[in-house]
């Protein structure tokens, strides 16, 4: 059973996984905000659970057109395996309009090889090859605001809402799509919708090509009113699980340990051979999140100090403009909440000591202290490295929450209670614009600021 079933504020000290009665529903959340690459000092509590209810697509009797009109999407008479039938907007848009696409980058397609195929390729430093069979996500509420530069030191601040197109869209990012992704060769994207104009302003005027518009979108809980963009039969079955458990994102796939003799650990007393060699995983994340006022790598103007690219979208009158909702698959595996941390899989595999071919879910790490990670026998799991560019520390795996509190007895809105919370906190920062554009993050589930 997933964590997100029955509301609860407190749990006992670190120990066995909590039961279903101890899980917390995302609908009970207050929201927290922080910038993805900045520390949690930039966070603050923003909204109540009512905002989550507003973020979930309600049904309408007629499916929205690919262009959208700023209204509520979804349908009340779903077909296609229980979801709404999807009509693609096509691989382009009229001049002066915005084509909204989605991508999990090349890594959602091919996964993470070990050893890394190139020196700058992302790799699991503890020797695991990770391949996906599904990367399911529900995206919604793509919107534009005026004046993305309202506050140079606060990316959360924007002007009035002027355009929106709604799904929700159920997508398997492992399937790719017909378009080349914003990240270049090897990356694929699937078209979702067209934003034709400023459809929330009187008269729906055309976009002004001389200004930039703040850009944002949401990940929302899976719902039967979602448009089925590209799910196969297995994907639809998994999506029904997502609906029942309140997941916004679900990873399915297999991890294989292939590090072999290249691996070493300063702690020689631990027997890593007792960990499974193959792990099938289904990692479900009940983490509805708003990504706001994203930076845009497609823009060439100067960024504010401390930011990597200009904020927002600027229309090209001579062609259509790309707005790719990008999901980075690496975030849940980081050893730190600092952006782009080293990736590990040992903390998941260690929950199945003595099983050669195991299966894991996030429920297996409920109750595990992220600052002292133990295996399923309660023994501390040491750091190890299987790559020359990473040095394993002495002692037991201790993931870095920086200045976020870690307290198993705290309310989930006040502290990270366990490794489950740590992983979901990192995962919730995975939304970007046009491959790597960083967004302000507003969590719509119980999490610390």
C-alpha positions as CSV (number, residue, x, y, z in Angstrom):
1,X,0.0,0.0,0.0
2,X,1.3,3.5,-0.8
3,X,2.0,6.2,1.7
4,X,-0.8,8.5,0.4
5,X,-4.0,6.9,1.7
6,X,-5.2,8.0,5.1
7,X,-4.2,11.4,6.6
8,X,-1.8,11.3,9.5
9,X,0.5,13.9,11.0
10,X,2.9,11.8,13.0
11,X,4.6,8.5,12.8
12,X,6.8,6.6,15.3
13,X,10.6,6.5,15.3
14,X,12.4,4.9,12.5
15,X,11.4,1.2,12.2
16,X,9.3,-1.1,10.0
17,X,7.4,0.4,7.1
18,X,4.2,2.1,8.2
19,X,0.8,0.5,7.6
20,X,-1.8,1.9,5.3
21,X,-3.6,3.7,8.2
22,X,-0.5,5.8,8.7
23,X,-0.2,7.1,5.2
24,X,-0.9,10.7,4.2
25,X,-3.1,11.9,1.3
26,X,-1.8,14.6,-0.9
27,X,-5.2,16.3,-0.7
28,X,-4.4,17.1,2.9
29,X,-1.3,19.1,2.0
30,X,-0.2,22.7,2.3
31,X,2.1,23.8,-0.4
32,X,5.8,24.6,-0.2
33,X,7.9,26.5,-2.7
34,X,11.6,26.6,-3.5
35,X,13.8,27.1,-6.5
36,X,15.2,23.9,-7.9
37,X,18.9,24.7,-7.8
38,X,18.8,26.8,-4.6
39,X,18.8,25.6,-1.1
40,X,15.6,25.2,1.0
41,X,16.2,28.7,2.6
42,X,14.3,30.0,-0.4
43,X,11.3,28.0,0.5
44,X,8.1,29.2,2.2
45,X,4.6,27.8,2.8
46,X,2.3,29.1,0.1
47,X,-1.1,27.5,-0.1
48,X,-3.7,25.2,1.4
49,X,-5.2,22.0,0.2
50,X,-7.9,23.9,-1.7
51,X,-5.2,24.7,-4.3
52,X,-4.7,21.1,-5.0
53,X,-8.4,20.5,-5.6
54,X,-8.3,23.4,-8.1
55,X,-5.3,21.9,-9.8
56,X,-6.9,18.5,-10.6
57,X,-8.8,18.5,-14.0
58,X,-12.6,18.2,-13.7
59,X,-14.6,16.6,-16.4
60,X,-16.4,18.2,-19.2
61,X,-18.7,16.5,-21.7
62,X,-16.6,17.5,-24.7
63,X,-12.9,16.9,-25.0
64,X,-10.8,20.0,-25.3
65,X,-9.5,21.0,-28.7
66,X,-5.7,20.6,-29.2
67,X,-5.4,24.4,-29.0
68,X,-7.4,24.7,-25.8
69,X,-9.3,27.7,-24.6
70,X,-8.2,28.1,-21.1
71,X,-11.1,26.1,-19.8
72,X,-11.2,22.9,-17.8
73,X,-10.0,19.8,-19.7
74,X,-10.8,16.1,-19.4
75,X,-14.0,14.3,-20.1
76,X,-16.9,12.7,-18.1
77,X,-17.4,9.8,-20.5
78,X,-14.0,8.3,-20.8
79,X,-13.2,5.6,-23.3
80,X,-9.9,4.1,-24.4
81,X,-9.3,1.8,-21.4
82,X,-11.0,4.2,-19.0
83,X,-9.3,7.4,-20.1
84,X,-10.3,10.2,-22.5
85,X,-9.4,9.7,-26.2
86,X,-6.6,12.1,-27.2
87,X,-6.3,14.0,-30.5
88,X,-2.8,15.1,-31.3
89,X,-2.3,18.7,-32.3
90,X,0.3,17.5,-34.8
91,X,4.0,18.0,-35.1
92,X,3.9,21.8,-35.6
93,X,1.7,24.8,-34.9
94,X,0.7,27.9,-37.0
95,X,3.1,30.8,-37.1
96,X,3.2,32.9,-33.9
97,X,1.6,30.2,-31.7
98,X,3.0,27.9,-29.1
99,X,3.3,24.1,-29.5
100,X,3.3,22.4,-26.1
101,X,5.3,19.1,-26.0
102,X,6.5,16.7,-23.4
103,X,9.7,14.7,-23.0
104,X,11.6,12.6,-20.5
105,X,14.8,13.3,-22.5
106,X,16.9,10.4,-23.9
107,X,17.3,8.9,-20.5
108,X,13.6,8.0,-20.3
109,X,14.0,6.2,-23.5
110,X,17.3,4.3,-23.0
111,X,17.8,4.5,-19.3
112,X,21.2,4.7,-17.6
113,X,23.9,2.4,-18.9
114,X,26.8,1.2,-16.8
115,X,29.6,1.9,-17.5
116,X,28.7,5.3,-18.8
117,X,28.8,5.5,-22.6
118,X,30.6,8.9,-22.5
119,X,32.6,10.8,-19.8
120,X,29.8,13.3,-19.3
121,X,26.9,10.8,-19.3
122,X,25.0,10.4,-16.1
123,X,25.7,7.2,-14.3
124,X,24.8,5.3,-11.1
125,X,28.1,5.6,-9.1
126,X,27.4,2.3,-7.3
127,X,27.5,0.2,-10.4
128,X,23.8,-0.2,-11.5
129,X,22.4,-0.2,-15.0
130,X,18.8,1.2,-14.8
131,X,16.3,0.7,-17.7
132,X,12.7,1.8,-17.8
133,X,9.7,0.1,-19.2
134,X,7.4,2.9,-18.3
135,X,7.8,6.6,-17.2
136,X,4.2,7.6,-16.5
137,X,3.2,11.2,-15.7
138,X,0.1,13.3,-15.6
139,X,0.6,16.9,-16.8
140,X,-1.8,19.8,-16.7
141,X,-2.5,23.5,-16.5
142,X,0.1,24.9,-19.0
143,X,-0.1,28.6,-18.5
144,X,1.5,32.0,-19.4
145,X,1.7,35.1,-17.2
146,X,2.8,38.5,-18.0
147,X,6.2,39.9,-16.8
148,X,8.4,37.0,-15.8
149,X,11.0,39.6,-14.5
150,X,8.7,41.1,-11.8
151,X,11.3,40.3,-9.1
152,X,14.9,39.6,-10.2
153,X,15.7,37.9,-6.9
154,X,12.4,36.0,-6.6
155,X,11.5,33.8,-9.5
156,X,8.0,33.1,-8.0
157,X,6.8,36.6,-8.7
158,X,5.0,37.2,-12.0
159,X,2.3,39.3,-13.6
160,X,-1.3,38.5,-14.5
161,X,-2.4,35.1,-16.0
162,X,-3.0,35.7,-19.7
163,X,-3.2,32.2,-21.4
164,X,-3.8,28.6,-20.4
165,X,-4.4,25.2,-22.0
166,X,-5.5,22.3,-19.8
167,X,-5.3,18.5,-20.0
168,X,-4.8,16.6,-17.9
169,X,-2.6,14.4,-20.2
170,X,-1.6,10.9,-19.2
171,X,1.8,10.2,-20.9
172,X,4.4,7.5,-21.0
173,X,7.6,9.4,-21.5
174,X,9.4,6.1,-22.2
175,X,7.5,6.0,-25.5
176,X,9.2,9.1,-26.9
177,X,7.5,10.9,-29.7
178,X,7.7,12.2,-33.3
179,X,9.6,15.4,-32.5
180,X,13.2,15.9,-31.7
181,X,13.5,17.0,-28.1
182,X,14.9,20.3,-26.9
183,X,18.0,18.6,-25.6
184,X,19.1,17.6,-29.2
185,X,20.0,14.3,-30.8
186,X,18.6,11.2,-29.1
187,X,15.9,13.1,-27.3
188,X,12.3,12.7,-28.4
189,X,9.1,14.7,-27.6
190,X,5.4,14.2,-28.0
191,X,3.1,17.1,-28.9
192,X,0.2,17.8,-26.5
193,X,-1.5,21.1,-27.4
194,X,-1.3,24.4,-29.0
195,X,-1.7,27.8,-27.2
196,X,-2.9,30.0,-30.1
197,X,-3.1,33.4,-28.4
198,X,-3.7,35.2,-25.1
199,X,-6.9,33.3,-24.6
200,X,-7.6,34.6,-21.1
201,X,-7.6,38.3,-22.2
202,X,-10.6,40.0,-23.7
203,X,-10.8,39.4,-27.4
204,X,-8.0,36.7,-27.3
205,X,-5.4,38.9,-28.9
206,X,-2.3,37.5,-30.6
207,X,1.0,37.1,-28.6
208,X,3.2,40.2,-28.5
209,X,6.5,39.0,-30.0
210,X,8.4,41.9,-28.3
211,X,7.9,40.6,-24.8
212,X,8.5,37.4,-22.8
213,X,5.7,35.6,-21.0
214,X,6.3,33.6,-17.7
215,X,5.7,29.9,-18.3
216,X,4.5,27.2,-15.9
217,X,2.8,23.8,-15.7
218,X,1.7,21.2,-13.1
219,X,2.0,17.6,-12.4
220,X,-1.3,16.3,-11.0
221,X,-2.6,13.1,-9.5
222,X,-3.6,10.5,-12.1
223,X,-7.3,10.7,-13.0
224,X,-9.8,8.9,-15.2
225,X,-10.5,12.3,-16.9
226,X,-7.0,12.4,-18.3
227,X,-6.4,12.3,-22.0
228,X,-4.6,9.0,-23.0
229,X,-1.7,10.4,-25.1
230,X,0.3,7.2,-25.7
231,X,-0.3,4.5,-23.1
232,X,-0.2,0.8,-24.1
233,X,-2.2,-1.9,-22.4
234,X,0.4,-2.4,-19.7
235,X,0.7,1.3,-19.2
236,X,-3.1,1.7,-18.8
237,X,-3.1,-1.0,-16.1
238,X,-0.3,0.8,-14.3
239,X,-2.1,4.1,-14.7
240,X,-5.2,2.6,-13.0
241,X,-2.8,1.8,-10.0
242,X,-1.7,5.5,-10.1
243,X,-5.3,6.6,-9.9
244,X,-6.1,4.4,-6.9
245,X,-2.9,5.5,-5.1
246,X,-2.9,9.2,-6.0
247,X,0.4,9.0,-7.9
248,X,1.4,11.8,-10.2
249,X,4.5,10.0,-11.6
250,X,5.4,6.3,-11.8
251,X,8.6,4.6,-12.9
252,X,8.6,0.9,-13.9
253,X,11.7,-0.9,-15.0
254,X,14.7,-3.1,-14.0
255,X,18.0,-2.3,-12.4
256,X,20.9,-4.7,-12.9
257,X,24.1,-4.7,-10.9
258,X,27.0,-4.7,-13.4
259,X,29.7,-2.9,-11.4
260,X,31.7,-6.0,-10.7
261,X,35.4,-5.7,-9.7
262,X,35.4,-2.0,-10.5
263,X,33.6,-1.4,-7.2
264,X,35.2,-0.7,-3.9
265,X,34.2,0.5,-0.4
266,X,36.3,1.8,2.5
267,X,34.1,-0.5,4.7
268,X,35.3,-3.9,3.8
269,X,33.3,-5.8,6.4
270,X,30.0,-5.5,4.6
271,X,29.0,-8.3,2.2
272,X,27.6,-6.6,-0.9
273,X,27.1,-10.0,-2.6
274,X,24.0,-10.5,-0.5
275,X,22.2,-7.7,-2.4
276,X,20.2,-8.8,-5.4
277,X,21.8,-8.7,-8.8
278,X,18.6,-7.8,-10.5
279,X,15.8,-5.5,-9.1
280,X,12.5,-4.9,-10.8
281,X,11.1,-1.6,-9.6
282,X,7.8,0.3,-9.5
283,X,8.3,3.6,-7.9
284,X,5.2,5.7,-7.5
285,X,5.3,9.3,-6.4
286,X,2.3,11.0,-4.9
287,X,3.8,14.4,-5.3
288,X,1.6,16.9,-7.2
289,X,3.7,19.9,-8.0
290,X,3.5,23.3,-9.7
291,X,6.4,24.5,-11.8
292,X,6.3,28.3,-12.2
293,X,8.1,31.0,-14.2
294,X,10.6,28.6,-15.7
295,X,13.9,29.7,-17.1
296,X,14.3,28.9,-20.8
297,X,17.5,27.6,-22.4
298,X,16.1,28.5,-25.9
299,X,16.4,32.2,-25.1
300,X,19.7,33.9,-25.7
301,X,19.5,37.0,-23.6
302,X,21.3,37.6,-20.4
303,X,20.0,35.8,-17.2
304,X,19.7,37.3,-13.8
305,X,22.6,36.7,-11.4
306,X,22.3,33.2,-10.0
307,X,20.1,32.0,-12.8
308,X,21.2,30.0,-15.9
309,X,18.8,31.4,-18.6
310,X,16.3,34.1,-19.2
311,X,12.8,33.4,-17.8
312,X,9.8,32.8,-19.9
313,X,8.7,32.2,-23.5
314,X,9.1,34.7,-26.4
315,X,7.1,34.2,-29.5
316,X,8.7,33.9,-32.9
317,X,6.3,35.4,-35.5
318,X,8.1,33.6,-38.3
319,X,7.4,30.1,-37.0
320,X,5.9,28.3,-34.1
321,X,7.5,28.4,-30.6
322,X,8.4,25.3,-28.6
323,X,7.4,24.8,-25.0
324,X,8.7,21.4,-23.9
325,X,7.6,20.1,-20.5
326,X,10.6,18.2,-19.5
327,X,10.8,15.5,-16.8
328,X,14.3,14.6,-15.5
329,X,14.3,11.0,-14.4
330,X,17.5,11.1,-12.3
331,X,16.2,13.2,-9.4
332,X,14.8,10.5,-7.1
333,X,18.2,8.7,-7.0
334,X,20.3,11.6,-5.8
335,X,22.3,11.4,-2.5
336,X,21.6,15.0,-1.7
337,X,18.9,17.6,-2.2
338,X,21.5,19.8,-3.9
339,X,20.7,19.8,-7.6
340,X,22.5,17.2,-9.8
341,X,23.8,15.1,-7.0
342,X,25.4,11.6,-7.6
343,X,23.0,8.8,-8.2
344,X,22.7,5.6,-6.2
345,X,20.5,2.5,-6.3
346,X,22.1,0.5,-3.4
347,X,19.6,2.1,-0.9
348,X,16.7,0.4,-2.8
349,X,18.4,-2.9,-3.5
350,X,19.5,-3.2,0.1
351,X,15.8,-3.6,1.2
352,X,15.9,-7.1,-0.4
353,X,18.9,-8.8,1.2
354,X,19.3,-12.5,0.1
355,X,17.0,-12.3,-2.9
356,X,18.7,-12.8,-6.2
357,X,16.0,-11.2,-8.4
358,X,14.0,-8.8,-6.3
359,X,11.1,-6.4,-6.7
360,X,11.0,-3.0,-4.9
361,X,8.6,-0.1,-4.4
362,X,9.0,3.1,-2.5
363,X,7.1,1.5,0.4
364,X,10.2,-0.5,1.0
365,X,12.0,2.6,2.3
366,X,9.3,3.9,4.5
367,X,10.8,4.1,8.0
368,X,14.4,4.0,6.8
369,X,16.6,6.8,8.2
370,X,18.0,8.7,5.2
371,X,21.0,9.8,7.4
372,X,21.8,6.2,8.3
373,X,20.6,3.8,5.6
374,X,20.2,0.2,6.6
375,X,19.4,-3.0,4.7
376,X,16.4,-5.2,5.3
377,X,18.3,-6.9,8.2
378,X,18.8,-3.6,9.9
379,X,22.6,-3.5,9.1
380,X,24.1,-0.2,7.9
381,X,24.8,-0.1,4.1
382,X,28.3,1.3,3.4
383,X,29.1,3.8,0.7
384,X,30.7,2.2,-2.4
385,X,32.0,3.5,-5.7
386,X,32.2,1.8,-9.0
387,X,33.5,4.8,-11.0
388,X,36.8,6.6,-10.9
389,X,35.2,10.0,-10.8
390,X,33.5,9.3,-7.4
391,X,35.1,8.7,-4.1
392,X,33.1,6.6,-1.6
393,X,33.1,7.9,2.0
394,X,33.9,5.8,5.0
395,X,30.9,4.6,7.0
396,X,27.2,4.0,6.3
397,X,25.2,5.7,3.5
398,X,24.1,9.0,4.9
399,X,22.2,11.2,2.4
400,X,22.5,14.9,2.7
401,X,19.3,16.8,3.5
402,X,21.4,20.0,3.8
403,X,19.5,22.2,6.2
404,X,16.1,20.4,6.0
405,X,15.2,18.8,9.3
406,X,15.0,15.0,9.5
407,X,12.7,13.9,12.2
408,X,10.7,10.6,12.1
409,X,8.1,11.9,14.6
410,X,7.4,15.3,12.9
411,X,4.5,16.3,10.7
412,X,5.3,15.7,7.0
413,X,5.0,19.4,6.4
414,X,7.7,20.1,8.9
415,X,10.5,17.6,8.3
416,X,11.7,14.7,6.2
417,X,10.6,11.7,8.2
418,X,12.5,9.0,6.3
419,X,14.1,7.9,3.1
420,X,10.7,7.8,1.4
421,X,10.2,11.5,2.1
422,X,13.8,12.3,1.0
423,X,13.4,10.5,-2.4
424,X,10.0,12.1,-3.1
425,X,11.3,15.6,-2.1
426,X,14.0,15.3,-4.7
427,X,11.7,13.8,-7.3
428,X,9.3,16.8,-7.0
429,X,12.0,19.1,-8.5
430,X,12.1,17.1,-11.8
431,X,10.0,19.4,-13.9
432,X,11.8,21.7,-16.4
433,X,11.2,23.8,-19.5
434,X,12.9,23.0,-22.8
435,X,15.2,20.4,-21.4
436,X,17.1,22.1,-18.6
437,X,15.2,25.3,-17.7
438,X,14.9,25.6,-14.0
439,X,11.5,26.5,-12.5
440,X,10.2,27.8,-9.1
441,X,8.8,24.7,-7.4
442,X,5.5,24.8,-5.4
443,X,4.8,21.4,-3.8
444,X,1.1,20.5,-3.5
445,X,1.7,17.6,-1.0
446,X,2.9,17.5,2.6
447,X,6.6,18.4,2.7
448,X,8.9,20.6,4.6
449,X,9.7,24.1,3.2
